[in-house]
Amino acid sequence: MKIGVHKVAMAAPNDVSELAKLIESGQVNPAEIVALIGKTEGNGGANDFTRGFATLSYQLLLAKHLKATPEEIGKRVAFVWSGGTEGVLSPHATVFTRSDGGGRADRPRLAMGIQVTRDIPPEEVGTMAQVHEVAAAVRRCVEEAGITDATEVHYVQVKGPLLTPASIADADRRGKRLVTRDPNGSKPYARGATALGVALGLGEVKEQDLSEEVIARRFDLFSTVASTSAGGELKNCEVLLFGNSPSATSEFRIGHGVLSDAIDADGVRTTLRSAGLSFDCNPTEEQARRIVSVFAKAEASPTGAIRGRRNTMLSDADINYERHARAAVGAVIASITLDPAIFVSGGTEHQCAPGAAPIAAVVRI
């Protein structure tokens, strides 16, 4: 397996011009594109339609080149978007290609597995049914990626459905019970269930410790490599698992770490070193050019303070705490990587311990 990684800027949610140039120049074979993970400039909420707009725009581009329909592209390429580019965060997409790679590398290189679950009906969003579906998909991803050592799994991105007014109405018509009737309030349950699915699939938690009652409540149960999002544009869960495999021959490696809080610059540095980047203090401009992509989660501490100092993220009635957190974490990471095109997603239910957040980095070797 050989994985290619290309980061493209976006001037708007429908701007696909940079990927179009890479395809036209022959740098990217559209037939080898298997996934895209990106940030759009929407609000990140249940009504953030920039995610669906961006997906359709890229589907139309690839459909033209591959002589396929947008629906067919949607089945062969996984699209994962996070809305909200607050502060210095820059709208962008990271495009992943996968092809056959002969021979063996000198050490494990970047590999990936991609699986999707069946459609998750609204009554299963945020439940153990969703946990088990994601766990099974994670196990299939590990096998597909050829990863033989669980410690070499560094990043599992899952995007799944949340509840919408339409899906709530559908459940009502069928007499089904929901975890909540609040679309935005369904996000913690949706993200939490998929994160616990990752943890179960990788053996980070035990089956006997899980139940409907722990989802979005027992935060001592978590994954350190899961990064989960929820949106109204999906009905199933898309699972993208990244790690290093001895059978991969790509030019990249991936590593991960944990941000202990929103200003944990040392956690960023540790993550970059985990991926194989050697540097003193902070990367130089030349070293920073080897950092291809960084994927992180952002959260407001449940204590309402960071390192003993009070903040207003959780009490601000004007700006949602996720937007505060994304802006803060994005600035800290960009100050080290020298690139504000970073994937920072809000909400860390069951993704590291409360107040902490996962982070992963792809580095060119």
Secondary structure as GFF3:
##gff-version 3
##sequence-region A 1 365
A	DSSP	beta_strand	2	9	.	.	.	ID=ss1
A	DSSP	alpha_helix	17	24	.	.	.	ID=ss2
A	DSSP	three_ten_helix	30	32	.	.	.	ID=ss3
A	DSSP	beta_strand	33	40	.	.	.	ID=ss4
A	DSSP	alpha_helix	50	66	.	.	.	ID=ss5
A	DSSP	alpha_helix	70	76	.	.	.	ID=ss6
A	DSSP	beta_strand	78	83	.	.	.	ID=ss7
A	DSSP	beta_strand	92	99	.	.	.	ID=ss8
A	DSSP	beta_strand	109	116	.	.	.	ID=ss9
A	DSSP	three_ten_helix	122	124	.	.	.	ID=ss10
A	DSSP	alpha_helix	128	145	.	.	.	ID=ss11
A	DSSP	three_ten_helix	150	152	.	.	.	ID=ss12
A	DSSP	beta_strand	153	161	.	.	.	ID=ss13
A	DSSP	alpha_helix	165	173	.	.	.	ID=ss14
A	DSSP	three_ten_helix	184	186	.	.	.	ID=ss15
A	DSSP	alpha_helix	187	201	.	.	.	ID=ss16
A	DSSP	three_ten_helix	207	209	.	.	.	ID=ss17
A	DSSP	three_ten_helix	212	214	.	.	.	ID=ss18
A	DSSP	beta_strand	226	231	.	.	.	ID=ss19
A	DSSP	beta_strand	238	245	.	.	.	ID=ss20
A	DSSP	beta_strand	252	259	.	.	.	ID=ss21
A	DSSP	alpha_helix	265	274	.	.	.	ID=ss22
A	DSSP	alpha_helix	285	288	.	.	.	ID=ss23
A	DSSP	beta_strand	291	298	.	.	.	ID=ss24
A	DSSP	beta_strand	305	306	.	.	.	ID=ss25
A	DSSP	beta_strand	309	310	.	.	.	ID=ss26
A	DSSP	alpha_helix	321	337	.	.	.	ID=ss27
A	DSSP	beta_strand	343	346	.	.	.	ID=ss28
A	DSSP	beta_strand	357	364	.	.	.	ID=ss29
###
